[in-house]
Amino acid sequence: MITIDNFSIYIAGDSDVIEEAKKLKVNLMILPIGGVYTMNFKEAAELVNITRPDYAIPYHFGDIVGSIDDAINFKSLIKPPTVVEIKR
């Protein structure tokens, strides 16, 4: 967790959807979606839809595990008002 000027950011490392994460109230979630030693895109989307941050950025895809399709699928599962940014 990082907070700068009342803007809170949660950067999940190699992690899964855990009870503590479901209780987070943050502005931005940066989540792995590769599915190997981390949550997959469906699990990450579940967490975002539970916590409802303003923004979500998926990572940990496209090199060794996961693909751009995982990021696109993640984005398609996210409910408003969360905005998803896919960075390559």
PyMOL Python script that loads the backbone (N, CA, C, O; Angstrom):
from pymol import cmd

cmd.read_pdbstr("""\
ATOM      1  N   MET A   1       0.848  -1.178   0.000  1.00  0.00           N
ATOM      2  CA  MET A   1       0.000   0.000   0.000  1.00  0.00           C
ATOM      3  C   MET A   1       0.888   1.234   0.000  1.00  0.00           C
ATOM      4  O   MET A   1       1.871   1.326   0.735  1.00  0.00           O
ATOM      5  N   ILE A   2       0.510   2.168  -0.842  1.00  0.00           N
ATOM      6  CA  ILE A   2       1.182   3.461  -0.900  1.00  0.00           C
ATOM      7  C   ILE A   2       0.098   4.524  -0.889  1.00  0.00           C
ATOM      8  O   ILE A   2      -0.908   4.391  -1.587  1.00  0.00           O
ATOM      9  N   THR A   3       0.291   5.573  -0.106  1.00  0.00           N
ATOM     10  CA  THR A   3      -0.631   6.695  -0.124  1.00  0.00           C
ATOM     11  C   THR A   3       0.163   7.971  -0.359  1.00  0.00           C
ATOM     12  O   THR A   3       1.129   8.267   0.345  1.00  0.00           O
ATOM     13  N   ILE A   4      -0.275   8.722  -1.377  1.00  0.00           N
ATOM     14  CA  ILE A   4       0.367   9.988  -1.713  1.00  0.00           C
ATOM     15  C   ILE A   4      -0.746  11.020  -1.867  1.00  0.00           C
ATOM     16  O   ILE A   4      -1.632  10.865  -2.708  1.00  0.00           O
ATOM     17  N   ASP A   5      -0.695  12.064  -1.059  1.00  0.00           N
ATOM     18  CA  ASP A   5      -1.703  13.127  -1.143  1.00  0.00           C
ATOM     19  C   ASP A   5      -3.130  12.570  -1.164  1.00  0.00           C
ATOM     20  O   ASP A   5      -3.931  12.952  -2.017  1.00  0.00           O
ATOM     21  N   ASN A   6      -3.441  11.694  -0.253  1.00  0.00           N
ATOM     22  CA  ASN A   6      -4.773  11.085  -0.122  1.00  0.00           C
ATOM     23  C   ASN A   6      -5.180  10.203  -1.294  1.00  0.00           C
ATOM     24  O   ASN A   6      -6.360   9.880  -1.429  1.00  0.00           O
ATOM     25  N   PHE A   7      -4.239   9.804  -2.144  1.00  0.00           N
ATOM     26  CA  PHE A   7      -4.495   8.861  -3.230  1.00  0.00           C
ATOM     27  C   PHE A   7      -3.812   7.561  -2.852  1.00  0.00           C
ATOM     28  O   PHE A   7      -2.590   7.512  -2.720  1.00  0.00           O
ATOM     29  N   SER A   8      -4.605   6.499  -2.677  1.00  0.00           N
ATOM     30  CA  SER A   8      -4.050   5.235  -2.195  1.00  0.00           C
ATOM     31  C   SER A   8      -3.907   4.225  -3.335  1.00  0.00           C
ATOM     32  O   SER A   8      -4.770   4.105  -4.205  1.00  0.00           O
ATOM     33  N   ILE A   9      -2.791   3.510  -3.294  1.00  0.00           N
ATOM     34  CA  ILE A   9      -2.433   2.552  -4.338  1.00  0.00           C
ATOM     35  C   ILE A   9      -2.107   1.219  -3.675  1.00  0.00           C
ATOM     36  O   ILE A   9      -1.336   1.152  -2.718  1.00  0.00           O
ATOM     37  N   TYR A  10      -2.710   0.167  -4.205  1.00  0.00           N
ATOM     38  CA  TYR A  10      -2.398  -1.191  -3.763  1.00  0.00           C
ATOM     39  C   TYR A  10      -1.709  -1.900  -4.911  1.00  0.00           C
ATOM     40  O   TYR A  10      -2.283  -2.049  -5.990  1.00  0.00           O
ATOM     41  N   ILE A  11      -0.488  -2.333  -4.685  1.00  0.00           N
ATOM     42  CA  ILE A  11       0.265  -3.092  -5.679  1.00  0.00           C
ATOM     43  C   ILE A  11       0.392  -4.511  -5.144  1.00  0.00           C
ATOM     44  O   ILE A  11       1.109  -4.763  -4.176  1.00  0.00           O
ATOM     45  N   ALA A  12      -0.318  -5.438  -5.793  1.00  0.00           N
ATOM     46  CA  ALA A  12      -0.281  -6.829  -5.362  1.00  0.00           C
ATOM     47  C   ALA A  12       0.918  -7.508  -6.004  1.00  0.00           C
ATOM     48  O   ALA A  12       1.107  -7.427  -7.218  1.00  0.00           O
ATOM     49  N   GLY A  13       1.714  -8.167  -5.201  1.00  0.00           N
ATOM     50  CA  GLY A  13       2.813  -8.961  -5.740  1.00  0.00           C
ATOM     51  C   GLY A  13       2.275 -10.308  -6.193  1.00  0.00           C
ATOM     52  O   GLY A  13       1.128 -10.403  -6.630  1.00  0.00           O
ATOM     53  N   ASP A  14       3.077 -11.331  -6.096  1.00  0.00           N
ATOM     54  CA  ASP A  14       2.626 -12.676  -6.428  1.00  0.00           C
ATOM     55  C   ASP A  14       1.619 -13.084  -5.363  1.00  0.00           C
ATOM     56  O   ASP A  14       1.989 -13.526  -4.275  1.00  0.00           O
ATOM     57  N   SER A  15       0.343 -12.930  -5.692  1.00  0.00           N
ATOM     58  CA  SER A  15      -0.674 -13.119  -4.670  1.00  0.00           C
ATOM     59  C   SER A  15      -1.950 -13.703  -5.258  1.00  0.00           C
ATOM     60  O   SER A  15      -2.093 -13.866  -6.470  1.00  0.00           O
ATOM     61  N   ASP A  16      -2.856 -14.007  -4.366  1.00  0.00           N
ATOM     62  CA  ASP A  16      -4.170 -14.520  -4.708  1.00  0.00           C
ATOM     63  C   ASP A  16      -5.215 -13.603  -4.086  1.00  0.00           C
ATOM     64  O   ASP A  16      -4.875 -12.651  -3.384  1.00  0.00           O
ATOM     65  N   VAL A  17      -6.469 -13.888  -4.342  1.00  0.00           N
ATOM     66  CA  VAL A  17      -7.555 -13.155  -3.704  1.00  0.00           C
ATOM     67  C   VAL A  17      -7.668 -13.682  -2.277  1.00  0.00           C
ATOM     68  O   VAL A  17      -8.089 -14.817  -2.053  1.00  0.00           O
ATOM     69  N   ILE A  18      -7.289 -12.852  -1.327  1.00  0.00           N
ATOM     70  CA  ILE A  18      -7.336 -13.240   0.080  1.00  0.00           C
ATOM     71  C   ILE A  18      -8.321 -12.331   0.816  1.00  0.00           C
ATOM     72  O   ILE A  18      -8.660 -11.251   0.334  1.00  0.00           O
ATOM     73  N   GLU A  19      -8.766 -12.769   1.959  1.00  0.00           N
ATOM     74  CA  GLU A  19      -9.777 -12.021   2.711  1.00  0.00           C
ATOM     75  C   GLU A  19      -9.325 -10.595   3.032  1.00  0.00           C
ATOM     76  O   GLU A  19     -10.127  -9.664   2.956  1.00  0.00           O
ATOM     77  N   GLU A  20      -8.064 -10.416   3.385  1.00  0.00           N
ATOM     78  CA  GLU A  20      -7.565  -9.075   3.704  1.00  0.00           C
ATOM     79  C   GLU A  20      -7.684  -8.141   2.503  1.00  0.00           C
ATOM     80  O   GLU A  20      -8.033  -6.971   2.655  1.00  0.00           O
ATOM     81  N   ALA A  21      -7.394  -8.658   1.313  1.00  0.00           N
ATOM     82  CA  ALA A  21      -7.466  -7.834   0.103  1.00  0.00           C
ATOM     83  C   ALA A  21      -8.905  -7.435  -0.209  1.00  0.00           C
ATOM     84  O   ALA A  21      -9.140  -6.352  -0.745  1.00  0.00           O
ATOM     85  N   LYS A  22      -9.860  -8.283   0.114  1.00  0.00           N
ATOM     86  CA  LYS A  22     -11.270  -7.978  -0.149  1.00  0.00           C
ATOM     87  C   LYS A  22     -11.770  -6.793   0.673  1.00  0.00           C
ATOM     88  O   LYS A  22     -12.811  -6.218   0.356  1.00  0.00           O
ATOM     89  N   LYS A  23     -11.042  -6.424   1.720  1.00  0.00           N
ATOM     90  CA  LYS A  23     -11.445  -5.325   2.606  1.00  0.00           C
ATOM     91  C   LYS A  23     -10.770  -4.003   2.251  1.00  0.00           C
ATOM     92  O   LYS A  23     -11.034  -2.985   2.892  1.00  0.00           O
ATOM     93  N   LEU A  24      -9.911  -4.005   1.249  1.00  0.00           N
ATOM     94  CA  LEU A  24      -9.182  -2.792   0.887  1.00  0.00           C
ATOM     95  C   LEU A  24     -10.102  -1.729   0.303  1.00  0.00           C
ATOM     96  O   LEU A  24     -11.044  -2.031  -0.429  1.00  0.00           O
ATOM     97  N   LYS A  25      -9.814  -0.498   0.637  1.00  0.00           N
ATOM     98  CA  LYS A  25     -10.481   0.658   0.047  1.00  0.00           C
ATOM     99  C   LYS A  25      -9.376   1.553  -0.503  1.00  0.00           C
ATOM    100  O   LYS A  25      -8.755   2.316   0.237  1.00  0.00           O
ATOM    101  N   VAL A  26      -9.137   1.451  -1.807  1.00  0.00           N
ATOM    102  CA  VAL A  26      -8.044   2.193  -2.433  1.00  0.00           C
ATOM    103  C   VAL A  26      -8.533   2.853  -3.713  1.00  0.00           C
ATOM    104  O   VAL A  26      -9.583   2.504  -4.252  1.00  0.00           O
ATOM    105  N   ASN A  27      -7.748   3.815  -4.188  1.00  0.00           N
ATOM    106  CA  ASN A  27      -8.071   4.485  -5.446  1.00  0.00           C
ATOM    107  C   ASN A  27      -7.590   3.705  -6.656  1.00  0.00           C
ATOM    108  O   ASN A  27      -8.235   3.724  -7.705  1.00  0.00           O
ATOM    109  N   LEU A  28      -6.464   3.019  -6.518  1.00  0.00           N
ATOM    110  CA  LEU A  28      -5.853   2.309  -7.643  1.00  0.00           C
ATOM    111  C   LEU A  28      -5.375   0.938  -7.188  1.00  0.00           C
ATOM    112  O   LEU A  28      -4.694   0.806  -6.172  1.00  0.00           O
ATOM    113  N   MET A  29      -5.749  -0.088  -7.966  1.00  0.00           N
ATOM    114  CA  MET A  29      -5.229  -1.440  -7.736  1.00  0.00           C
ATOM    115  C   MET A  29      -4.386  -1.838  -8.943  1.00  0.00           C
ATOM    116  O   MET A  29      -4.815  -1.706 -10.089  1.00  0.00           O
ATOM    117  N   ILE A  30      -3.193  -2.322  -8.668  1.00  0.00           N
ATOM    118  CA  ILE A  30      -2.311  -2.851  -9.705  1.00  0.00           C
ATOM    119  C   ILE A  30      -2.157  -4.334  -9.385  1.00  0.00           C
ATOM    120  O   ILE A  30      -1.571  -4.710  -8.371  1.00  0.00           O
ATOM    121  N   LEU A  31      -2.707  -5.180 -10.290  1.00  0.00           N
ATOM    122  CA  LEU A  31      -2.850  -6.594  -9.974  1.00  0.00           C
ATOM    123  C   LEU A  31      -2.229  -7.512 -11.015  1.00  0.00           C
ATOM    124  O   LEU A  31      -2.352  -7.260 -12.214  1.00  0.00           O
ATOM    125  N   PRO A  32      -1.557  -8.585 -10.569  1.00  0.00           N
ATOM    126  CA  PRO A  32      -1.058  -9.575 -11.513  1.00  0.00           C
ATOM    127  C   PRO A  32      -2.221 -10.411 -12.045  1.00  0.00           C
ATOM    128  O   PRO A  32      -3.161 -10.713 -11.310  1.00  0.00           O
ATOM    129  N   ILE A  33      -2.154 -10.780 -13.320  1.00  0.00           N
ATOM    130  CA  ILE A  33      -3.229 -11.588 -13.899  1.00  0.00           C
ATOM    131  C   ILE A  33      -2.689 -12.808 -14.636  1.00  0.00           C
ATOM    132  O   ILE A  33      -3.424 -13.457 -15.380  1.00  0.00           O
ATOM    133  N   GLY A  34      -1.413 -13.125 -14.438  1.00  0.00           N
ATOM    134  CA  GLY A  34      -0.780 -14.200 -15.197  1.00  0.00           C
ATOM    135  C   GLY A  34      -1.262 -15.599 -14.874  1.00  0.00           C
ATOM    136  O   GLY A  34      -1.203 -16.480 -15.732  1.00  0.00           O
ATOM    137  N   GLY A  35      -1.736 -15.827 -13.661  1.00  0.00           N
ATOM    138  CA  GLY A  35      -2.285 -17.126 -13.307  1.00  0.00           C
ATOM    139  C   GLY A  35      -1.270 -18.176 -12.882  1.00  0.00           C
ATOM    140  O   GLY A  35      -1.658 -19.286 -12.519  1.00  0.00           O
ATOM    141  N   VAL A  36       0.009 -17.858 -12.917  1.00  0.00           N
ATOM    142  CA  VAL A  36       1.041 -18.778 -12.430  1.00  0.00           C
ATOM    143  C   VAL A  36       1.690 -18.108 -11.222  1.00  0.00           C
ATOM    144  O   VAL A  36       2.377 -17.095 -11.356  1.00  0.00           O
ATOM    145  N   TYR A  37       1.468 -18.680 -10.052  1.00  0.00           N
ATOM    146  CA  TYR A  37       1.906 -18.117  -8.775  1.00  0.00           C
ATOM    147  C   TYR A  37       1.188 -16.813  -8.449  1.00  0.00           C
ATOM    148  O   TYR A  37       1.544 -16.147  -7.477  1.00  0.00           O
ATOM    149  N   THR A  38       0.194 -16.439  -9.232  1.00  0.00           N
ATOM    150  CA  THR A  38      -0.602 -15.241  -8.988  1.00  0.00           C
ATOM    151  C   THR A  38      -2.059 -15.555  -9.336  1.00  0.00           C
ATOM    152  O   THR A  38      -2.384 -16.639  -9.821  1.00  0.00           O
ATOM    153  N   MET A  39      -2.910 -14.589  -9.078  1.00  0.00           N
ATOM    154  CA  MET A  39      -4.291 -14.754  -9.513  1.00  0.00           C
ATOM    155  C   MET A  39      -4.363 -14.674 -11.033  1.00  0.00           C
ATOM    156  O   MET A  39      -3.502 -14.067 -11.670  1.00  0.00           O
ATOM    157  N   ASN A  40      -5.387 -15.284 -11.606  1.00  0.00           N
ATOM    158  CA  ASN A  40      -5.591 -15.152 -13.043  1.00  0.00           C
ATOM    159  C   ASN A  40      -6.516 -13.958 -13.290  1.00  0.00           C
ATOM    160  O   ASN A  40      -6.933 -13.292 -12.342  1.00  0.00           O
ATOM    161  N   PHE A  41      -6.838 -13.685 -14.556  1.00  0.00           N
ATOM    162  CA  PHE A  41      -7.622 -12.483 -14.847  1.00  0.00           C
ATOM    163  C   PHE A  41      -9.014 -12.528 -14.226  1.00  0.00           C
ATOM    164  O   PHE A  41      -9.544 -11.488 -13.833  1.00  0.00           O
ATOM    165  N   LYS A  42      -9.610 -13.702 -14.130  1.00  0.00           N
ATOM    166  CA  LYS A  42     -10.944 -13.812 -13.535  1.00  0.00           C
ATOM    167  C   LYS A  42     -10.896 -13.516 -12.037  1.00  0.00           C
ATOM    168  O   LYS A  42     -11.755 -12.809 -11.509  1.00  0.00           O
ATOM    169  N   GLU A  43      -9.891 -14.057 -11.362  1.00  0.00           N
ATOM    170  CA  GLU A  43      -9.751 -13.828  -9.922  1.00  0.00           C
ATOM    171  C   GLU A  43      -9.445 -12.359  -9.633  1.00  0.00           C
ATOM    172  O   GLU A  43      -9.991 -11.776  -8.697  1.00  0.00           O
ATOM    173  N   ALA A  44      -8.571 -11.768 -10.440  1.00  0.00           N
ATOM    174  CA  ALA A  44      -8.240 -10.352 -10.255  1.00  0.00           C
ATOM    175  C   ALA A  44      -9.467  -9.479 -10.482  1.00  0.00           C
ATOM    176  O   ALA A  44      -9.685  -8.518  -9.745  1.00  0.00           O
ATOM    177  N   ALA A  45     -10.270  -9.803 -11.492  1.00  0.00           N
ATOM    178  CA  ALA A  45     -11.498  -9.049 -11.752  1.00  0.00           C
ATOM    179  C   ALA A  45     -12.475  -9.184 -10.585  1.00  0.00           C
ATOM    180  O   ALA A  45     -13.155  -8.224 -10.222  1.00  0.00           O
ATOM    181  N   GLU A  46     -12.539 -10.374 -10.004  1.00  0.00           N
ATOM    182  CA  GLU A  46     -13.397 -10.582  -8.832  1.00  0.00           C
ATOM    183  C   GLU A  46     -12.998  -9.639  -7.709  1.00  0.00           C
ATOM    184  O   GLU A  46     -13.857  -9.014  -7.086  1.00  0.00           O
ATOM    185  N   LEU A  47     -11.701  -9.534  -7.447  1.00  0.00           N
ATOM    186  CA  LEU A  47     -11.215  -8.658  -6.387  1.00  0.00           C
ATOM    187  C   LEU A  47     -11.551  -7.200  -6.680  1.00  0.00           C
ATOM    188  O   LEU A  47     -11.994  -6.475  -5.789  1.00  0.00           O
ATOM    189  N   VAL A  48     -11.347  -6.771  -7.902  1.00  0.00           N
ATOM    190  CA  VAL A  48     -11.655  -5.389  -8.274  1.00  0.00           C
ATOM    191  C   VAL A  48     -13.148  -5.113  -8.113  1.00  0.00           C
ATOM    192  O   VAL A  48     -13.534  -4.061  -7.601  1.00  0.00           O
ATOM    193  N   ASN A  49     -13.976  -6.038  -8.540  1.00  0.00           N
ATOM    194  CA  ASN A  49     -15.419  -5.822  -8.440  1.00  0.00           C
ATOM    195  C   ASN A  49     -15.922  -5.838  -7.006  1.00  0.00           C
ATOM    196  O   ASN A  49     -16.967  -5.259  -6.708  1.00  0.00           O
ATOM    197  N   ILE A  50     -15.191  -6.493  -6.118  1.00  0.00           N
ATOM    198  CA  ILE A  50     -15.548  -6.470  -4.690  1.00  0.00           C
ATOM    199  C   ILE A  50     -15.121  -5.148  -4.057  1.00  0.00           C
ATOM    200  O   ILE A  50     -15.885  -4.543  -3.305  1.00  0.00           O
ATOM    201  N   THR A  51     -13.912  -4.704  -4.357  1.00  0.00           N
ATOM    202  CA  THR A  51     -13.345  -3.536  -3.685  1.00  0.00           C
ATOM    203  C   THR A  51     -13.669  -2.214  -4.371  1.00  0.00           C
ATOM    204  O   THR A  51     -13.643  -1.166  -3.726  1.00  0.00           O
ATOM    205  N   ARG A  52     -13.970  -2.244  -5.647  1.00  0.00           N
ATOM    206  CA  ARG A  52     -14.399  -1.078  -6.417  1.00  0.00           C
ATOM    207  C   ARG A  52     -13.453   0.122  -6.349  1.00  0.00           C
ATOM    208  O   ARG A  52     -13.877   1.219  -5.985  1.00  0.00           O
ATOM    209  N   PRO A  53     -12.185  -0.069  -6.693  1.00  0.00           N
ATOM    210  CA  PRO A  53     -11.284   1.084  -6.751  1.00  0.00           C
ATOM    211  C   PRO A  53     -11.675   1.987  -7.930  1.00  0.00           C
ATOM    212  O   PRO A  53     -12.451   1.589  -8.798  1.00  0.00           O
ATOM    213  N   ASP A  54     -11.138   3.181  -7.945  1.00  0.00           N
ATOM    214  CA  ASP A  54     -11.395   4.089  -9.072  1.00  0.00           C
ATOM    215  C   ASP A  54     -10.741   3.571 -10.348  1.00  0.00           C
ATOM    216  O   ASP A  54     -11.302   3.682 -11.438  1.00  0.00           O
ATOM    217  N   TYR A  55      -9.546   3.005 -10.197  1.00  0.00           N
ATOM    218  CA  TYR A  55      -8.762   2.543 -11.345  1.00  0.00           C
ATOM    219  C   TYR A  55      -8.150   1.174 -11.051  1.00  0.00           C
ATOM    220  O   TYR A  55      -7.880   0.827  -9.901  1.00  0.00           O
ATOM    221  N   ALA A  56      -7.940   0.410 -12.117  1.00  0.00           N
ATOM    222  CA  ALA A  56      -7.248  -0.875 -12.005  1.00  0.00           C
ATOM    223  C   ALA A  56      -6.305  -1.030 -13.192  1.00  0.00           C
ATOM    224  O   ALA A  56      -6.651  -0.701 -14.327  1.00  0.00           O
ATOM    225  N   ILE A  57      -5.128  -1.529 -12.913  1.00  0.00           N
ATOM    226  CA  ILE A  57      -4.134  -1.793 -13.956  1.00  0.00           C
ATOM    227  C   ILE A  57      -3.672  -3.236 -13.810  1.00  0.00           C
ATOM    228  O   ILE A  57      -3.116  -3.600 -12.773  1.00  0.00           O
ATOM    229  N   PRO A  58      -3.892  -4.069 -14.830  1.00  0.00           N
ATOM    230  CA  PRO A  58      -3.387  -5.442 -14.776  1.00  0.00           C
ATOM    231  C   PRO A  58      -1.915  -5.482 -15.184  1.00  0.00           C
ATOM    232  O   PRO A  58      -1.464  -4.683 -16.004  1.00  0.00           O
ATOM    233  N   TYR A  59      -1.178  -6.419 -14.604  1.00  0.00           N
ATOM    234  CA  TYR A  59       0.210  -6.638 -15.023  1.00  0.00           C
ATOM    235  C   TYR A  59       0.530  -8.114 -14.886  1.00  0.00           C
ATOM    236  O   TYR A  59      -0.331  -8.911 -14.514  1.00  0.00           O
ATOM    237  N   HIS A  60       1.756  -8.474 -15.185  1.00  0.00           N
ATOM    238  CA  HIS A  60       2.233  -9.859 -15.104  1.00  0.00           C
ATOM    239  C   HIS A  60       1.575 -10.704 -16.190  1.00  0.00           C
ATOM    240  O   HIS A  60       1.062 -11.793 -15.935  1.00  0.00           O
ATOM    241  N   PHE A  61       1.607 -10.169 -17.408  1.00  0.00           N
ATOM    242  CA  PHE A  61       1.075 -10.895 -18.557  1.00  0.00           C
ATOM    243  C   PHE A  61       1.898 -10.524 -19.784  1.00  0.00           C
ATOM    244  O   PHE A  61       2.468  -9.436 -19.865  1.00  0.00           O
ATOM    245  N   GLY A  62       1.947 -11.452 -20.736  1.00  0.00           N
ATOM    246  CA  GLY A  62       2.538 -11.140 -22.026  1.00  0.00           C
ATOM    247  C   GLY A  62       3.994 -11.487 -22.220  1.00  0.00           C
ATOM    248  O   GLY A  62       4.470 -11.472 -23.355  1.00  0.00           O
ATOM    249  N   ASP A  63       4.726 -11.801 -21.162  1.00  0.00           N
ATOM    250  CA  ASP A  63       6.131 -12.168 -21.336  1.00  0.00           C
ATOM    251  C   ASP A  63       6.300 -13.675 -21.157  1.00  0.00           C
ATOM    252  O   ASP A  63       6.493 -14.409 -22.126  1.00  0.00           O
ATOM    253  N   ILE A  64       6.227 -14.117 -19.921  1.00  0.00           N
ATOM    254  CA  ILE A  64       6.428 -15.535 -19.631  1.00  0.00           C
ATOM    255  C   ILE A  64       5.097 -16.243 -19.458  1.00  0.00           C
ATOM    256  O   ILE A  64       4.919 -17.364 -19.932  1.00  0.00           O
ATOM    257  N   VAL A  65       4.165 -15.594 -18.782  1.00  0.00           N
ATOM    258  CA  VAL A  65       2.836 -16.167 -18.557  1.00  0.00           C
ATOM    259  C   VAL A  65       1.785 -15.160 -18.989  1.00  0.00           C
ATOM    260  O   VAL A  65       2.055 -13.962 -19.076  1.00  0.00           O
ATOM    261  N   GLY A  66       0.598 -15.653 -19.254  1.00  0.00           N
ATOM    262  CA  GLY A  66      -0.492 -14.772 -19.623  1.00  0.00           C
ATOM    263  C   GLY A  66      -0.279 -14.119 -20.978  1.00  0.00           C
ATOM    264  O   GLY A  66       0.788 -14.240 -21.580  1.00  0.00           O
ATOM    265  N   SER A  67      -1.301 -13.428 -21.446  1.00  0.00           N
ATOM    266  CA  SER A  67      -1.238 -12.773 -22.745  1.00  0.00           C
ATOM    267  C   SER A  67      -2.035 -11.484 -22.712  1.00  0.00           C
ATOM    268  O   SER A  67      -2.732 -11.196 -21.739  1.00  0.00           O
ATOM    269  N   ILE A  68      -1.927 -10.718 -23.772  1.00  0.00           N
ATOM    270  CA  ILE A  68      -2.717  -9.499 -23.879  1.00  0.00           C
ATOM    271  C   ILE A  68      -4.206  -9.835 -23.828  1.00  0.00           C
ATOM    272  O   ILE A  68      -5.006  -9.037 -23.340  1.00  0.00           O
ATOM    273  N   ASP A  69      -4.577 -11.005 -24.328  1.00  0.00           N
ATOM    274  CA  ASP A  69      -5.985 -11.420 -24.247  1.00  0.00           C
ATOM    275  C   ASP A  69      -6.456 -11.521 -22.803  1.00  0.00           C
ATOM    276  O   ASP A  69      -7.614 -11.225 -22.511  1.00  0.00           O
ATOM    277  N   ASP A  70      -5.576 -11.936 -21.895  1.00  0.00           N
ATOM    278  CA  ASP A  70      -5.935 -11.978 -20.484  1.00  0.00           C
ATOM    279  C   ASP A  70      -6.251 -10.575 -19.971  1.00  0.00           C
ATOM    280  O   ASP A  70      -7.203 -10.387 -19.215  1.00  0.00           O
ATOM    281  N   ALA A  71      -5.461  -9.605 -20.378  1.00  0.00           N
ATOM    282  CA  ALA A  71      -5.700  -8.219 -19.962  1.00  0.00           C
ATOM    283  C   ALA A  71      -7.015  -7.698 -20.538  1.00  0.00           C
ATOM    284  O   ALA A  71      -7.776  -7.024 -19.843  1.00  0.00           O
ATOM    285  N   ILE A  72      -7.277  -8.004 -21.785  1.00  0.00           N
ATOM    286  CA  ILE A  72      -8.529  -7.572 -22.426  1.00  0.00           C
ATOM    287  C   ILE A  72      -9.724  -8.248 -21.751  1.00  0.00           C
ATOM    288  O   ILE A  72     -10.745  -7.607 -21.502  1.00  0.00           O
ATOM    289  N   ASN A  73      -9.594  -9.532 -21.458  1.00  0.00           N
ATOM    290  CA  ASN A  73     -10.671 -10.250 -20.760  1.00  0.00           C
ATOM    291  C   ASN A  73     -10.887  -9.706 -19.348  1.00  0.00           C
ATOM    292  O   ASN A  73     -12.024  -9.583 -18.892  1.00  0.00           O
ATOM    293  N   PHE A  74      -9.792  -9.382 -18.660  1.00  0.00           N
ATOM    294  CA  PHE A  74      -9.881  -8.755 -17.338  1.00  0.00           C
ATOM    295  C   PHE A  74     -10.710  -7.479 -17.431  1.00  0.00           C
ATOM    296  O   PHE A  74     -11.644  -7.272 -16.656  1.00  0.00           O
ATOM    297  N   LYS A  75     -10.358  -6.632 -18.386  1.00  0.00           N
ATOM    298  CA  LYS A  75     -11.057  -5.356 -18.555  1.00  0.00           C
ATOM    299  C   LYS A  75     -12.540  -5.567 -18.823  1.00  0.00           C
ATOM    300  O   LYS A  75     -13.376  -4.814 -18.324  1.00  0.00           O
ATOM    301  N   SER A  76     -12.867  -6.585 -19.607  1.00  0.00           N
ATOM    302  CA  SER A  76     -14.274  -6.820 -19.959  1.00  0.00           C
ATOM    303  C   SER A  76     -15.115  -7.258 -18.761  1.00  0.00           C
ATOM    304  O   SER A  76     -16.338  -7.115 -18.781  1.00  0.00           O
ATOM    305  N   LEU A  77     -14.478  -7.788 -17.726  1.00  0.00           N
ATOM    306  CA  LEU A  77     -15.201  -8.263 -16.541  1.00  0.00           C
ATOM    307  C   LEU A  77     -15.401  -7.183 -15.475  1.00  0.00           C
ATOM    308  O   LEU A  77     -16.173  -7.374 -14.535  1.00  0.00           O
ATOM    309  N   ILE A  78     -14.714  -6.064 -15.620  1.00  0.00           N
ATOM    310  CA  ILE A  78     -14.761  -5.035 -14.588  1.00  0.00           C
ATOM    311  C   ILE A  78     -16.024  -4.198 -14.716  1.00  0.00           C
ATOM    312  O   ILE A  78     -16.373  -3.729 -15.799  1.00  0.00           O
ATOM    313  N   LYS A  79     -16.701  -4.020 -13.584  1.00  0.00           N
ATOM    314  CA  LYS A  79     -17.942  -3.252 -13.543  1.00  0.00           C
ATOM    315  C   LYS A  79     -17.639  -1.788 -13.235  1.00  0.00           C
ATOM    316  O   LYS A  79     -16.697  -1.483 -12.504  1.00  0.00           O
ATOM    317  N   PRO A  80     -18.445  -0.883 -13.799  1.00  0.00           N
ATOM    318  CA  PRO A  80     -18.289   0.538 -13.457  1.00  0.00           C
ATOM    319  C   PRO A  80     -18.524   0.736 -11.965  1.00  0.00           C
ATOM    320  O   PRO A  80     -19.283  -0.031 -11.372  1.00  0.00           O
ATOM    321  N   PRO A  81     -17.929   1.696 -11.354  1.00  0.00           N
ATOM    322  CA  PRO A  81     -17.271   2.845 -11.963  1.00  0.00           C
ATOM    323  C   PRO A  81     -15.771   2.681 -12.189  1.00  0.00           C
ATOM    324  O   PRO A  81     -15.117   3.622 -12.638  1.00  0.00           O
ATOM    325  N   THR A  82     -15.210   1.509 -11.891  1.00  0.00           N
ATOM    326  CA  THR A  82     -13.765   1.313 -12.038  1.00  0.00           C
ATOM    327  C   THR A  82     -13.355   1.438 -13.504  1.00  0.00           C
ATOM    328  O   THR A  82     -13.993   0.888 -14.401  1.00  0.00           O
ATOM    329  N   VAL A  83     -12.275   2.175 -13.712  1.00  0.00           N
ATOM    330  CA  VAL A  83     -11.698   2.353 -15.041  1.00  0.00           C
ATOM    331  C   VAL A  83     -10.444   1.488 -15.107  1.00  0.00           C
ATOM    332  O   VAL A  83      -9.615   1.508 -14.196  1.00  0.00           O
ATOM    333  N   VAL A  84     -10.312   0.726 -16.197  1.00  0.00           N
ATOM    334  CA  VAL A  84      -9.144  -0.140 -16.374  1.00  0.00           C
ATOM    335  C   VAL A  84      -8.234   0.454 -17.438  1.00  0.00           C
ATOM    336  O   VAL A  84      -8.679   0.836 -18.521  1.00  0.00           O
ATOM    337  N   GLU A  85      -6.961   0.522 -17.109  1.00  0.00           N
ATOM    338  CA  GLU A  85      -5.926   0.951 -18.046  1.00  0.00           C
ATOM    339  C   GLU A  85      -5.019  -0.241 -18.317  1.00  0.00           C
ATOM    340  O   GLU A  85      -4.481  -0.845 -17.389  1.00  0.00           O
ATOM    341  N   ILE A  86      -4.854  -0.572 -19.580  1.00  0.00           N
ATOM    342  CA  ILE A  86      -3.936  -1.649 -19.950  1.00  0.00           C
ATOM    343  C   ILE A  86      -2.668  -1.016 -20.488  1.00  0.00           C
ATOM    344  O   ILE A  86      -2.703  -0.298 -21.488  1.00  0.00           O
ATOM    345  N   LYS A  87      -1.572  -1.273 -19.843  1.00  0.00           N
ATOM    346  CA  LYS A  87      -0.258  -0.747 -20.229  1.00  0.00           C
ATOM    347  C   LYS A  87       0.560  -1.873 -20.802  1.00  0.00           C
ATOM    348  O   LYS A  87       0.605  -2.959 -20.223  1.00  0.00           O
ATOM    349  N   ARG A  88       1.200  -1.646 -21.910  1.00  0.00           N
ATOM    350  CA  ARG A  88       2.034  -2.687 -22.526  1.00  0.00           C
ATOM    351  C   ARG A  88       3.496  -2.376 -22.341  1.00  0.00           C
ATOM    352  O   ARG A  88       4.351  -3.138 -22.792  1.00  0.00           O
TER     353      ARG A  88
END
""", "prot")
cmd.dss("prot")
cmd.show_as("cartoon", "prot")
cmd.util.cbc("prot")
cmd.orient("prot")
